[in-house]
Amino acid sequence: MTILLFLMVLSGLVELAVSYWLPSLRKVTTSLLLFAELILLVFMLALYGDLLWVDVLSLVWLYRLFNLYRLRSSRSNERFLQNVTRHTTLRLVLFQAVIAGGGLISGLIYGFYYKQWYVLALIQLALAVILLVSTLRHKAVSNRLLASQALADTQAPTLSVAIPARNETDNLYDCLVSLLACDYPKLEILVLDDNSTLKRTPEIIRSFAHDGVEFVAGKELPETGWLAKNWAYEQLAEAANGEYILFCGADTRFEPEALRTMVSIAVSRNKDMLSVVPRNRLQSGVQSGVLQPMRYAWEISLPRRWFKRPPVLSTCWLAKRQFLSSTGGFKAVSRRVVCESYFAREAIQHDGYSFFRYDGVQSLKPADEQLETAIRLRYPQLKRQPELVALLSVVELFGCLGSIASMFWGIVLGSYMVSFIGLLAFILSAVTFAQIFLITYRRKTGVAYLLWPIGFLTDIYLMNLSMWRYEFGNVLWKGRSVAPSVMYSDKS
């Protein structure tokens, strides 16, 4: 064991040294190092795979192999590649050292086989409690804003609704119909045709001209410096005349009082920005039952207060035009995948931001687009760092899903306390997912209590798929690649 751990650390030092070498020499060396580390990994699992902490350490080692392959592939510029791979290597080796140290110490104190499951079960219970408390807190806070009274027509500020549309058809038509049915008195509706390849999209927009819908012709995407969605937002913001701007997608629907309610909340509570948790349409199939809830879980189940990052969704959000300008506008977030998070962090510093649930707004995003969105968001949300993907994969696999294994192994090992703690963590995780499901779809169902393991497995898969696509493949938004702009940006 000591020799294997020594070789593990030594190979990490070699990885650091290789990152400085010339690309031509580096390809051969990284190939040999990949092969050598893979053999070490197989040996470690063959000899000590019955130890839980060795399994965790081995999983992290896979991300070191990924990082080596990234170094070998040399898909990005040399300086950027050297910096990111060195940082990843250092953090992953440190992560492994912490795991190994904790495993060896716990083995000396408690014994390797029995107590390791007891300690893991306690960690699983702690994680389940944290996720449930955070979810319930966000659920309570996001529902408090609905007490505000609606503004009278004379008090209402001007409002611009801004919709970027690329190759949209029926969804866009239905969205505009719902907006025109709203009772807001001082309303401007702008729809940007984002260089659609379908002729039907601009035709739909122009067909509403007699109702006051303004057609905005999208300019070509600049060659560098902008993501397509953010560039569309920038053009819409420039064209908008309202004191407030509401951004939404074509798959959003509004009740007649929705716009008045949202603006009333913003005005009465002096908020510069609001982000809405809409009512989603539940589609058939397991995929629909886990994709959108897990997307929302990233916003409402994590203890975001610890990281000073407020929850935010891009489905429908409202902001003061003056506030957007004062924070640098969309030029400040030209290559940020979740550009709304930047404005939310700026606004919350002076209590100018709120995240709230509202049934008057509905999202009809289909499951295939939900999948595309998840792949586009996951890796940038983790700062494009494989070490964070590794950390979260370990936490979700061993810390959350591991409660199922704890229940089973507790019985095998004759430790009913481990089984009980694992069962308690399982129940709390099921309750958490059911709450997220309720927030997402405004529907209670017993099936939601059983979907959470599938949800976590799906999230682990999507995190790693997103990482792979950004590093070695391609990531699309509305048919256009976002990977190059995101990967070589200093902002995520």
N, C-alpha and C positions, 0 to 999 in steps of 0.2 A: 504493500500500500504506500509506504513512504517513498519508494523509488518511483512509482507511477505519479504520485503527486508532485515530486520533484521534476519529473520529465514534463508534466503538464505546465508548470511555471516556466521551465526552461524553453519549451516550445513557444510560449508567449513572448519571451524575450527575443527569440529568433524572428517571430512575426514582426516585432517592432523594427528589428534591424533590416529585414527584407523590404520594408516599406520605403526605405531610403535608396534602394538600389535602382539601377537603370531598368526601364521596362523590359528590354530584351533579355537581360539576365534574370529579372524578377519572375518571368513566366515559368522558366524551368524550375527555379527554386521553390516557388509557391506550389507547383505541381508535386514536387517531392515532399514538401512539408505537409500538404494536404493528405498524401498517402500515409506518411508516418504518423500523423495525428489521428487518422482514422483507425490505424492499427492499435494505437494506444487506447483509443476509446473502446474498441471491441474487447481488448484485453481487460480493461477496467470493469466493463459490464459482465464479462464472463467470470471474473474472479470475485467481484464484490457487488454484483447486481442485486443481491438480496437486501442490501442496505438502502434505505429510502433516500438518504442524502446523496449517495452515489448516483442514483437515478436522476435526481435533480441536477447534480453537477454535470452529468452526461448530456442532459438536455441543453444546458447552457453551452456545452462544448460544440454542439451542432451549429450554434450561431457564430462561434469562432471559425468553424469551417466555412460557413457562409461568407464571413468577412474576408477570409483568405481568397475565396473564389472571386469576390468583388475586386480584390486587389489584383488578382491575376487577369481579370477581364479587361481592366483599364478602360472603362466606358466613359469616364469623365476626365476633365483636365487634370494634369499631374499634381499640381499643388493641392487642389481640392481633395483628390483621392488620397494623397498621403496624410493630410490632416484628419480626415474622417476615419480612415482605417486605423490610424494610430490611436485615436481617442477610443474607438470601439474596442480595440484589443486590450487597452489598459483597463477599461471598465469591466469587460467580460472576465479578464483574469482576476481582477479584484473581486468580482461577484463570485467566481469559483472559489477563491481563497476564503471568503466569508462562509460559503456553504461548507467547504471542507473543514474549516476551523470549528464551526458550530456542530457539525456531525461528529468530529472526533471528540470534542469536549463532552457532548451529550452522551456519547458512547462510554466515556470513562466514568461519568457520574452516574448515569442511569442504566447502562447496558444497551447494547445495540438493537435488539430485536423488539423488545416489549415496549419500552418507554418512548421510542421514536414515534410510534403511532399515537401515543398519549399526547405528546407535545404537538404533533401535527394536528390532531383533532382540536386541541385548544386554539391553535392558530386559525383553523377553519371556522370555529365558532366566533372568534373575534372578528374575522373578516365578514362573516354573515351579519353580525350585529351592526358593524360599521355601515355596510351597504344598506341594510334595512332602515337604520336611523336616518341616513342621508336621504334616502328615497322618501320617507315619510315627511321629513322636514321640507324638502323641495315641493312635495305635494301640497303641504299645508300653506307654505308661503306663496306658491303660485296661484292659489285660489282666493287669496285675500283681496285682490284688486277689483273684484267684480262688484264691490259695494258702491263704487263711484256713480254719481248721477249723470245722466246724459246732458250734453250741452244743448242749449237752445240754438235755433238757427242764427240768431244775431250774435251769439258768442263764439260760434264755430270759426276756427282759423281755416285758411285755405289748405287744401290737401291735394297732393299729386300721388296717384297710384302708378307705379312704374313696373312694367312687365317686360322682361327680356324674352323673346320668342325666337326659337330656331327650329324650323321644320315641325311646327305645331299645327294641328288641324282642329278636330272636334273639341279637344281639351281647351284650347284657346277660345273657341266660340262660346262654350259654356261658361268659362271664367268671365268673359266680358258681359254676357247676359246677366250673371249674378251681380256683377259690379254695378251695372246700369240700373238694377232693381233696388240698389241701396238708397237710403233716404238722406244721404249726406248732402247738404245744400251747396257747399263751395268745393266742387269736385272737378279735378282734372285727371283724365286717364291717358297715360302714355304707353304705347306698345312699340318696342324696338324690334324691327325685323333684323335679326342677327345673321345676315347673309344666308338666308335659308335657301336650300337647294330645291325645296318644294314650292311650286308656284302658288299653291293653295294658301300658304301662310300669309303673304302680303295681301292676298285677295280678301281673306277673312278680316284682317285689320282694317282695310279700306272700306269694307262693307258696313262698318260701324261709324264711318265718318259723319253721317247725318245725325248720329247720337252724341257727337262731341268727342269721340275717341280720336286721339292724335296719332298719326303714323310717324314713327321716327326711323329713318333709313340708317341702318347700322353701317359704320365705316369698317374698312378692312382692319383686321387685327394687326397692330404693330409687330414688326419682326422680333423685337426683343422687349422684355420688361413687363409684359402683361399676360395674365390669364384671360381667356375668352370671356368668362362670366364677369370678372371684375371690370373688363373693358366695356362690356355692355352696361353694367351699373354706372360707370363713369359717364357714358354718353347720356343715359337717362337722367342722371343727376344734373347734368349741364342743361338739359332741355326742360327740367321741371321748374315750375313757378310757385308751387305751394310752399307755405311755411313749414309744413310737414310733408315727408315723402314716405309712402308705404311701398316696400319692395315685396313682390310675391312672384311665384311661378305660375305657369299656365294651368297647372293641375290643382289650383286652389279655388275654392268656392266660398262665397260670402252670403250670410243671411242679410236681409234688408237693413237691420240695425247695426251690423258689424262695424262699419267704418266709424259711425258716430260713437259707438261704445269705446273703441280703441283710442280715438282722439280725445274723448272725454277723460279717460284714465290718464293719458299723458299730460293733459292740461291741468286737471285738478290735482294731480300729484307731482306736478313740475318735473316730469321725466323727459330727458333728452332722447331716450331710446326705449322701445318696448320690443320684446321678442315673444311671439305667440306660440303656445303649444296647441296645435289644432286638433280637432277631432278627425281621426283617420278612418278610412274605409277598410274594413276587414275583408280580405279576399280569401278565396279558397286555397287550401294547401298549407303545409307546415311552414314553408318558406316565408309566407306572408305573416305567419304567427310569431316568427322570431326575428326577422330582419329589422323591421321598424322598431319593435320594442328594444332590441339591443342597441340600435342607433340612439334611442332616447335614454337608455341606461347610461351611456357615456356622459350624458348631460346631467341627469337627475340622481344617479345612484352613487357617483363618486363624491367624496367630501371636498368639493371644490373650494371651500373656504380655506383649506389648508394651503392651496396653491394660488389663491387669489385670482382664480379664473372663473367668472360667473358662467352659468349654463346659457347656451344660446342655440337657436335653431334658425335656419335660413328659409324655411317655408314661407313665413310671413313676418316681416319686421318693420317697425315704424321708427323714424328718426327725424329730429328737427333738421331742416336744411342748413341752418346756421351752425348747428353742432357738427355736422359732417364737414363743413368747410373749415371750422376752427381746429379740427383734429387732422387736417391734411387731406381730407376727402379720400377718394379711392386711389389716388396716386400713392398714398402712404401704404396701401395694401395691394399694390398692383399684382404681386405674385404670391399672395397669401391665399391658400385654398379655402380656409374658413375666415373670410375677411370680416364677417360680422363679429367675430370674437374680439377683434382689435377695438372696434367701436364700443362694444359692451364693457371691456376693461377700462376704457377711457371714461365712460359715463358713470360707472359704478364708483369711481374715486370720489365723486361729489354726490352720491346717492341719486344719480340721474338715470338709473337703469332698472328695469323690472322685467322679469320672466314670468309669464302667467298663462294659465290654461283658459281657453275660451271656446265654447261649443259653436259660436257663431261663425267660426272659420273652419273649413273642412279641407283636408288634403286627400287627393285621389291618386297619388303617385302609384303606378303599377309596380309589381314585385321586381321586374327586371331592371327598372330604373332605381329601385331601392338598393339592389345589389350593386349596380354601377356606382351609385353614390357612396356606398360603404367602402368599396375598393378605392375610390378617389380620396376619401377622407382619412382612412385609418393611419396610413404611414405618416402623412404630414402631421396628424394629431399627435403622433409620438416623436415629433421633431426629426423625422427621417433617420432615426438612430436604431440600428439592429439591437443594441443592448437594451433599449426600452421595450422593444418587441419581445426580447427574451425574458425580461423581468415580468412583464404582464402575462406572457404565456405560462410562465412558471406559477404565478399567483393564481391564474384562472384554472389551470390544470390540477395543481396540487392543493392549492388553498381553497378553491371553490368546489370544483368537481370532485376533489379528493374526499369530500365528506361521504360520498357513496362507497369509496374503498374503505374508509374508516369504519363504517357500519359493518361491512363484511369481515374485514380482518380482525375487528374487535371480537367477533364471535369465534373466528378461527383460533385466535390467540387466547381465548377464554377471558378476555377483559371486557366485561359488559359496560364498564364505565366509558371505555373508548367508543363502543357502539352507541351508547346513549348520547355522548357528546356529538358524535358524527350525525346521529339522527336529528338532534336538535339543530345543528348547522344546516342539515338538509331541509328541515321544515322552514327555518328562517329564510333560506335562499328561495324556496318555493313561494313564500309569502311576498318576498321582495319582487320576484318576477311577476307575480299576479298583480301587484300594485302598479308596476310599470306597464303591464298589459292594459290595466284599467285606465291609466293616464293616456295611453296611446290610442285606444279604441273606444273609451268610455263604455266598456262592456265588461260585465263580470261573467266568468265562465270557469268551471272546474278544470277544464283542460289546461288553462294557463298555469296551474300549479305543477303540472307535469312537464311543461315545455322548457323549464329553465335549464336542464342539462343540455338539451339540443341548442338552446340559445348560447350558452358558454362555448360549446364545441364549435358552433358556427362562427362565433366571434374570434376564437383562436385561429380558425382556418382563414377568415377574412383578413386578420392582421398580417398573417404571414404571406397570404396571396398578394395583398397590397404592397408589402415590402418587396416581394419578388418582382412584381410588375413594374414598380418604380425603378428598381435597380437594374433589371435585366430585360424587361419587356416594354410594354406601353400602357398608358392609362388614358382613357378618352373621356371627354365631356362633350355631349352632343356631337360626336363624330370627330372631335378635334383633340389632339394630343396635349396633355397638360404636364407630362413627366419632365421634359427638359427644363421648363420654366421653374417648376417646383424644386427639382433636385439640385439645381445650381444657384438657388436663391439663399440668402442669409436669413430669410424669414420663412416661417411655416404657417 
